[in-house]
Amino acid sequence: MIFRAMFWIGLVALLMPHEPDLGLGRPVSVGAPVASEVGEWARAQVQPNMKDPQHLCSYNATACASGATLLDTVASMTARGLADVKADIETSRRAHSQTTRS
């Protein structure tokens, strides 16, 4: 059955029509030049400072503090979420054990 599925997937992949090559190059998404310019600017500004994180945070103290606060918030929400899940599982086990005893 697995071999039959592999055969049909391969056959469909082989016979599936692809985009024709008209010689115009790959289609470009809207706003791609802007995104590449922003990426180049960010790379030029941040990459030299990544070698020395203290130098990076000295000029961007607000950004570093915001990033640390965000990471702390995500970590606390995750831990709280896991504690809630554990409590729900325990409640479910207790309810299940009480129904099986009755």
N, C-alpha and C positions, 0 to 999 in steps of 0.2 A: 504494500500500500504506500509505503514511504517512497519507494522507487517510482511508482506510478505518479505520485505527486511531483517528485523531482523532474520526471520526464515532461509532464505538462507545463510546469513552471518554466523549464528550459525552452520548450517549444514556443510558448507564448512570448518569452523574452527574445527569442530569435526572430519571430515573425512580427513583432510589434513595430509599427512604423515609428521612425525617429524624425526629428526636425530635419528638413532638408538643408544642406549647406549651400547658401546662395552667394557665398563669398563676401558677405557684409560684416562678418565678425559675429561675436556673441551678443545677444541682446543685453542692453544695459538697463538696470532698474532706474526708476525716477529718483533723483537726488543722490546718485552714486558719487558724482564729483564732490558734492558738499561733504558727504560722509568721509570720503578719502582725505579731503583737506583737513577736516576736524581730526581725523586719526593721525595724520602727519604732524599736525600742530601739537597734539597731546603727546605723541611719541617724542617730539623734539624737546618739549618742556619737561616731561616727567622722566624719561629714560636716563638722562645724565644724573638726576638726583636719586635714582633708585639705588645707586651704589652706596650712598650715604643717607639712610633714612632720617637721621637727625637733622641733616641739612634740608631735606624735603619738608619735614614738619616745622622747621624754624620759620619758613616763609608761609606756610599754610597751616598755622596752628588751629584755626577754626575747622578746616577740613579734616585734619587729623583727629580732633576731638569729636567731630560729628561721626566720623567713621568708627571710632572706638565705641561711642555711645550706641551706634547702630548695631555693631557686633555684639555688644553686651545685651542689648534688648533682644536680639534674635536668640542668643544663648539662653537667656532667662525664659523667654516664651517657649523655647523647645523643651527646656527642663520642666517647666510647669505643665506643658502639654503631655509629656511622658508621665508625670506624676498623676495627671487626670486619667490617662489611659490605664495606668496600673490600678488606680482606685476603682475605675469602672469594671475592670476584669475581676478584681476581688469581690466587688458587690455582686457581679453576675455569678461568680462561683458560690458565694454564700446563698444566693437565691436558688441556684440549681441544687445545692446540697440540701436545702430545706424542703424543696419540692420532692426530691427523691426519697427523703425520710418519711414523708407523710403517706 
